[in-house]
Structures are given as structure tokens and as C-alpha cells.
């Protein structure tokens, strides 16, 4: 009785809720798709095709924007695409739920001609200004997540420097989100910096943007790719066990071009010069899902990306990450049925 009372009192006075001492496993895998926000309202239901490939989750991204070197986060502005604004996000959520899909809401900041991973400020006053602006942005969408019964909320994406240097801010933000939103929370670390994130104990899932480079071969075989995944699977399993959290791939994806199992962020910069290679893309998706699908530490992931009604693309959907209308579409459909 005394032990129970101490536990309850420690929970009441603590800044954070109690977290598991053993790995809790959600037996239902997240078979997710990240849907690109469309410029205008949907002409037809965009979620039915997503559900048809056996997905059970969709990620929605209400983008915020910052200017390089400046601390303000702008969002829900008239200049943004309809699907990025609050009205489009709420409409997308309702379509998803009508099709039996759960939702991860993933507010994410984009910096033109820059990257949030490199965002840093010299002055404490600038950090404070950024924290207040970012807090407003995240809490605004946390309220929508609560109102719309969202299953998973992602509090940030790929802040390589800010996530490490401003740990106190992130912990306070997570606590604030929990006062508004009762569902599960994750943070999306870049694939090469997840070991440095200091607040995994405060969230429910370890989130990764899983763009691990595997090989520089033009069209690698599935067996070769699975061999390359083995040491990574081993490391992630150990990391999950140490932190008592399942790992979710908040993003994973491959361009449908030559060499797509290498550094896709570099391939994007020379996309026009690359040849279409649907086989390489399909092999890469299959190797990833077969390597992780039966692992209990892996809670699933969100494929990047899917164009609703084929709108919102940047002019090269035949080379982009989407599996729509490609060999990979049937690959995803088949494997999402099995895992």
C-alpha cells in the first residue's frame, strides 16, 4: 500500500507521466502512407486509393515555414496550399476516418534554401523567440489532434541541433501537448542523429526518418538490400530495447530512379539527369518491409509519399517517391496485406 501511494504521489508531482520499464509492443503494425497536401480542395475522395493498398494509417503534414536565420514559424497562411492549412487538414482527417484509416498528424517546418536540421541561433533571445513561435504552431495542431481523435501526433521533425541544445524546451513542449492531446506522441529524428536525441523517454515512440543509404548499385537485388539492412536492424533493435520504446519510421521512401537505395536527398538534386528505374524502387521497398515486418521492436512506418488525385507533385511523379501506377504499388499492396 505504501509503495503504491509513493508511486501515485510521484506521478502527481512529476513533470512527466510514468513510462514503461519494459518494451511495450503494439501488435498492430502501422502500415502508413504520407499524403501530400493538395493545392486545392479534393475533387474526389483521396483516401479510398490509399485504403485500397492495405494501408491502415495516413500521415498528414500541415507545413510551417521559416526563413533562413530567422526564428518565426509561419503557418496556416492564405498563401499556403489548401491542404496545408487548418481547413484542409481537418477535411483530410475526416476523409481518412471515413475510410477506416488512422491518422498521424505531423506538423513540419520547411526552410527554403535551408534545412531545419541545421537551424541554430547565436543569441539566447533568438532561441526564446523561436521556441515561443514553434510552441504556438505545435499546440495549435495538438488541439486539432485532440478534437479530431488523432491516433498519433509528431511534435517535430529532424531538428538535429535544436533537439539536442534545447532539451528543456522539448520536454516542456511534450508536457504541454499531453495536457491538450490524450493520444500517442512521437518525434521524428533524422536517420543519422537518433542516438543524440535526449528526450526519447518522454515520448511514446522513437521516430525515424529512415533514409539509411544502403548501396550505390544502380539496380540492387532484394537479397543484397536485405543483407545491407541486417546490421542496421540489429542496431535499431538494441536501441529500442535500451530505451524501452518501439521504433516507428515516420518517413521511409525511395525515388523510382537508378541508385535509389543510396542517398535519395542527393539524388533529388539531380533528378532530371537520372533514368527512371521502377524495379530498383520496388526492390528497395520490398527489402525494407521484409527486413522489418516481423520485428517486434518495429511498430511500422509511413511511406513517403502519395499524391491525392495526382495533385501537388513537382513535375516528375514518374521519378518521385510515390509508388502510384508503378511496380512498387503492387509490392506495397502485397506486403501491407501480410505485415
C-alpha positions as CSV (number, residue, x, y, z in Angstrom):
1,X,0.0,0.0,0.0
2,X,2.8,2.4,0.9
3,X,4.7,1.6,-2.3
4,X,1.5,2.3,-4.3
5,X,1.0,5.6,-2.5
6,X,4.5,6.8,-3.2
7,X,4.1,5.9,-6.9
8,X,0.9,7.8,-7.2
9,X,2.3,10.9,-5.4
10,X,5.4,10.8,-7.6
11,X,3.2,10.8,-10.7
12,X,1.1,13.7,-9.4
13,X,4.1,16.0,-8.6
14,X,6.2,14.9,-11.6
15,X,6.5,17.0,-14.8
16,X,6.1,13.8,-16.9
17,X,3.9,10.7,-16.7
18,X,5.4,7.4,-15.7
19,X,7.0,5.5,-18.6
20,X,7.4,1.7,-19.1
21,X,10.4,-0.1,-17.7
22,X,9.9,-2.8,-20.3
23,X,9.3,-2.6,-24.1
24,X,5.6,-2.2,-24.7
25,X,4.7,-3.7,-28.1
26,X,1.7,-2.6,-30.1
27,X,0.9,-5.8,-32.1
28,X,-0.9,-3.9,-34.9
29,X,1.7,-2.6,-37.3
30,X,1.4,0.9,-38.7
31,X,1.1,0.5,-42.5
32,X,1.2,4.1,-43.3
33,X,1.3,6.5,-46.3
34,X,2.2,10.1,-46.1
35,X,-0.3,12.1,-48.2
36,X,0.9,15.2,-49.9
37,X,-1.3,18.2,-49.1
38,X,-3.1,19.3,-52.3
39,X,-3.2,22.9,-53.6
40,X,-7.0,22.9,-53.8
41,X,-9.9,21.0,-52.3
42,X,-10.3,17.4,-53.3
43,X,-12.3,16.7,-56.4
44,X,-13.0,13.1,-55.2
45,X,-12.3,11.1,-52.0
46,X,-8.5,10.9,-51.9
47,X,-8.3,8.2,-49.2
48,X,-10.0,5.3,-51.0
49,X,-7.0,4.6,-53.2
50,X,-4.8,4.7,-50.1
51,X,-7.0,2.2,-48.2
52,X,-7.0,0.0,-51.3
53,X,-3.3,-0.8,-51.0
54,X,-4.0,-2.1,-47.5
55,X,-2.7,0.9,-45.6
56,X,-4.2,1.5,-42.2
57,X,-2.7,4.9,-41.4
58,X,-2.2,8.1,-43.3
59,X,0.2,10.9,-42.2
60,X,-0.9,14.5,-42.8
61,X,1.6,17.3,-42.8
62,X,0.4,20.9,-42.1
63,X,3.6,22.6,-43.1
64,X,5.0,25.6,-41.3
65,X,7.7,27.8,-42.9
66,X,10.6,29.7,-41.6
67,X,13.2,31.9,-43.3
68,X,16.8,31.0,-43.1
69,X,18.3,32.5,-39.9
70,X,15.0,33.9,-38.6
71,X,13.1,32.4,-35.6
72,X,9.5,32.9,-36.7
73,X,7.4,29.9,-37.8
74,X,4.6,30.9,-40.3
75,X,1.7,28.6,-40.8
76,X,-2.0,28.5,-41.9
77,X,-1.5,31.5,-44.1
78,X,-3.7,32.3,-47.2
79,X,-0.7,31.9,-49.5
80,X,-0.3,28.2,-48.5
81,X,-1.9,25.3,-50.3
82,X,-5.4,24.4,-49.1
83,X,-4.2,21.0,-47.8
84,X,-1.6,22.5,-45.6
85,X,-4.0,24.9,-43.9
86,X,-6.2,24.0,-41.0
87,X,-9.3,23.7,-43.1
88,X,-7.6,21.3,-45.5
89,X,-6.1,19.2,-42.6
90,X,-9.4,18.8,-40.9
91,X,-11.1,17.8,-44.1
92,X,-8.4,15.3,-44.8
93,X,-8.7,13.8,-41.3
94,X,-12.4,13.3,-41.8
95,X,-11.9,11.6,-45.2
96,X,-9.3,9.3,-43.6
97,X,-11.6,8.3,-40.7
98,X,-14.5,7.7,-43.1
99,X,-12.2,5.2,-44.9
100,X,-11.2,3.4,-41.8
101,X,-7.7,5.0,-41.7
102,X,-6.0,6.2,-38.5
103,X,-4.0,9.4,-38.8
104,X,-0.6,10.7,-37.7
105,X,-0.6,14.5,-37.7
106,X,2.9,15.7,-38.4
107,X,3.4,19.4,-38.3
108,X,6.7,20.0,-40.0
109,X,8.7,23.2,-40.7
110,X,10.2,23.8,-44.1
111,X,13.0,26.3,-44.7
112,X,13.5,27.4,-48.3
113,X,17.2,27.1,-49.3
114,X,17.9,25.6,-46.0
115,X,17.1,22.7,-43.6
116,X,15.7,22.7,-40.0
117,X,18.4,20.2,-39.1
118,X,20.9,23.0,-39.4
119,X,18.8,25.7,-37.7
120,X,20.6,27.4,-34.8
121,X,20.8,30.8,-33.3
122,X,23.7,32.7,-31.7
123,X,21.6,34.8,-29.2
124,X,19.5,33.3,-26.4
125,X,16.8,35.9,-27.2
126,X,16.5,34.4,-30.7
127,X,16.2,30.9,-29.3
128,X,13.5,32.1,-27.0
129,X,11.6,33.7,-29.8
130,X,11.8,30.6,-31.9
131,X,10.6,28.4,-29.0
132,X,7.6,30.6,-28.5
133,X,6.7,30.7,-32.2
134,X,7.2,26.9,-32.6
135,X,5.2,26.2,-29.4
136,X,2.3,28.2,-30.8
137,X,2.4,26.2,-34.0
138,X,2.6,22.8,-32.4
139,X,0.0,23.4,-29.7
140,X,-2.4,24.8,-32.3
141,X,-2.3,21.5,-34.2
142,X,-2.3,19.5,-30.9
143,X,-5.7,20.9,-30.3
144,X,-6.9,19.8,-33.7
145,X,-5.4,16.3,-33.0
146,X,-7.4,16.1,-29.8
147,X,-10.7,17.4,-31.4
148,X,-10.4,15.1,-34.3
149,X,-9.4,12.0,-32.3
150,X,-6.0,11.6,-34.0
151,X,-4.1,8.3,-33.1
152,X,-0.5,9.7,-33.3
153,X,1.0,13.2,-33.1
154,X,4.5,14.1,-34.1
155,X,5.9,17.1,-32.3
156,X,8.9,17.8,-34.5
157,X,11.0,16.6,-37.5
158,X,14.7,16.5,-38.0
159,X,15.9,19.3,-35.7
160,X,19.4,18.0,-35.4
161,X,20.8,20.9,-33.4
162,X,17.7,22.3,-31.7
163,X,16.6,18.9,-30.4
164,X,20.0,18.5,-28.6
165,X,20.7,22.0,-27.4
166,X,17.2,22.9,-26.3
167,X,16.2,19.7,-24.4
168,X,14.4,21.6,-21.7
169,X,12.2,23.3,-24.3
170,X,11.2,19.9,-25.9
171,X,10.4,18.3,-22.6
172,X,8.2,21.2,-21.6
173,X,6.5,21.2,-25.0
174,X,5.8,17.4,-24.8
175,X,4.2,18.0,-21.3
176,X,2.1,20.9,-22.7
177,X,0.9,18.7,-25.7
178,X,-0.1,16.0,-23.2
179,X,-2.4,18.4,-21.3
180,X,-4.2,19.0,-24.6
181,X,-3.9,15.8,-26.5
182,X,-4.5,12.3,-25.0
183,X,-3.1,10.2,-27.8
184,X,0.4,8.8,-28.6
185,X,3.3,11.1,-29.3
186,X,6.5,10.7,-31.3
187,X,9.3,12.8,-32.6
188,X,10.9,12.3,-36.0
189,X,14.7,12.2,-35.9
190,X,16.9,12.1,-39.0
191,X,18.3,8.6,-39.7
192,X,21.8,9.7,-38.7
193,X,21.1,11.5,-35.4
194,X,18.6,9.4,-33.5
195,X,21.2,8.4,-30.9
196,X,21.7,12.1,-29.9
197,X,18.1,12.9,-29.1
198,X,17.9,13.3,-25.3
199,X,14.2,13.0,-24.7
200,X,13.1,9.6,-26.0
201,X,11.9,8.7,-22.5
202,X,9.3,11.5,-22.8
203,X,7.6,10.2,-26.0
204,X,5.7,7.0,-26.8
205,X,7.6,6.0,-30.0
206,X,11.1,6.6,-31.3
207,X,10.5,8.2,-34.7
208,X,13.0,8.0,-37.5
209,X,13.2,9.5,-41.0
210,X,14.6,6.2,-42.2
211,X,16.6,7.2,-45.3
212,X,19.5,4.9,-44.5
213,X,21.9,4.7,-47.5
214,X,22.4,1.1,-48.4
215,X,24.3,0.6,-51.6
216,X,25.4,2.6,-54.7
217,X,24.4,-0.1,-57.1
218,X,22.1,1.0,-59.9
219,X,19.5,-1.8,-59.5
220,X,20.3,-3.7,-56.4
221,X,18.6,-7.1,-55.8
222,X,16.3,-7.7,-52.9
223,X,18.7,-10.2,-51.3
224,X,21.6,-7.7,-51.4
225,X,19.4,-5.0,-49.9
226,X,18.2,-7.2,-47.1
227,X,21.9,-8.1,-46.4
228,X,22.7,-4.4,-46.1
229,X,19.7,-3.9,-43.7
230,X,20.8,-6.7,-41.3
231,X,23.4,-4.6,-39.2
232,X,21.0,-1.7,-39.2
233,X,18.1,-3.8,-37.9
234,X,20.4,-5.2,-35.2
235,X,21.4,-1.7,-34.1
236,X,17.9,-0.4,-34.0
237,X,16.6,-3.4,-32.1
238,X,19.3,-2.8,-29.5
239,X,18.5,0.9,-29.3
240,X,14.7,0.2,-28.9
241,X,15.5,-2.3,-26.1
242,X,17.7,0.2,-24.3
243,X,15.1,3.0,-24.4
244,X,12.0,0.7,-23.9
245,X,10.3,2.2,-26.9
246,X,9.1,0.8,-30.2
247,X,10.6,2.5,-33.3
248,X,8.3,3.9,-36.0
249,X,9.6,5.0,-39.4
250,X,7.9,8.4,-39.5
251,X,9.2,8.5,-43.1
252,X,10.7,6.0,-45.4
253,X,10.9,6.2,-49.2
254,X,12.8,5.6,-52.4
255,X,12.7,7.6,-55.7
256,X,11.9,5.5,-58.8
257,X,15.3,6.1,-60.4
258,X,18.7,4.5,-60.7
259,X,20.7,4.2,-57.5
260,X,17.7,4.9,-55.3
261,X,19.0,2.7,-52.5
262,X,21.7,5.3,-51.8
263,X,21.4,8.9,-50.7
264,X,18.0,10.0,-52.0
265,X,18.3,13.5,-50.7
266,X,21.3,13.9,-53.1
267,X,19.5,12.2,-55.9
268,X,16.7,14.8,-55.7
269,X,19.2,17.5,-56.6
270,X,20.0,15.9,-60.0
271,X,16.7,14.2,-60.6
272,X,16.4,15.4,-64.2
273,X,19.6,13.6,-65.2
274,X,18.6,10.2,-63.7
275,X,16.8,7.4,-65.5
276,X,13.5,6.0,-64.3
277,X,14.0,2.7,-62.6
278,X,10.8,1.2,-61.2
279,X,12.5,-2.1,-60.4
280,X,15.1,-0.5,-58.2
281,X,12.3,1.3,-56.3
282,X,10.2,-1.8,-55.8
283,X,13.1,-3.9,-54.7
284,X,14.1,-1.2,-52.1
285,X,10.5,-1.1,-50.7
286,X,10.3,-4.8,-50.6
287,X,13.6,-5.3,-48.8
288,X,12.8,-2.7,-46.2
289,X,9.3,-4.2,-45.4
290,X,10.6,-7.8,-45.4
291,X,13.6,-6.8,-43.2
292,X,11.4,-5.1,-40.5
293,X,7.9,-6.5,-40.9
294,X,8.3,-9.3,-38.4
295,X,10.4,-7.4,-35.9
296,X,8.5,-6.7,-32.7
297,X,10.5,-3.6,-31.9
298,X,9.4,-2.0,-35.2
299,X,5.9,-0.6,-34.9
300,X,5.6,0.2,-38.7
301,X,6.1,3.2,-40.8
302,X,4.9,5.8,-43.2
303,X,5.8,5.6,-46.9
304,X,6.8,9.0,-48.4
305,X,4.8,9.9,-50.4
306,X,1.4,9.8,-52.1
307,X,-0.3,12.4,-54.3
308,X,-4.0,12.7,-53.8
309,X,-5.8,12.6,-57.2
310,X,-2.2,13.0,-58.5
311,X,-2.2,16.7,-57.5
312,X,0.6,18.5,-55.6
313,X,3.6,17.0,-57.4
314,X,6.6,18.9,-58.5
315,X,6.5,17.9,-62.1
316,X,8.2,14.5,-62.1
317,X,5.9,12.0,-60.4
318,X,7.3,9.2,-62.6
319,X,10.6,9.6,-60.8
320,X,9.3,10.6,-57.4
321,X,8.9,8.6,-54.2
322,X,5.3,7.7,-54.8
323,X,4.6,4.1,-55.8
324,X,1.4,5.2,-57.7
325,X,1.0,3.4,-61.0
326,X,4.4,1.8,-60.7
327,X,5.7,-1.7,-60.0
328,X,6.1,-0.7,-56.3
329,X,2.4,-0.1,-55.9
330,X,1.6,-3.8,-56.1
331,X,4.7,-4.5,-53.9
332,X,3.3,-2.3,-51.2
333,X,-0.2,-3.7,-51.6
334,X,1.0,-7.2,-51.2
335,X,3.4,-6.6,-48.3
336,X,1.0,-4.3,-46.4
337,X,-1.5,-7.2,-46.6
338,X,1.0,-9.5,-44.9
339,X,2.6,-7.5,-42.1
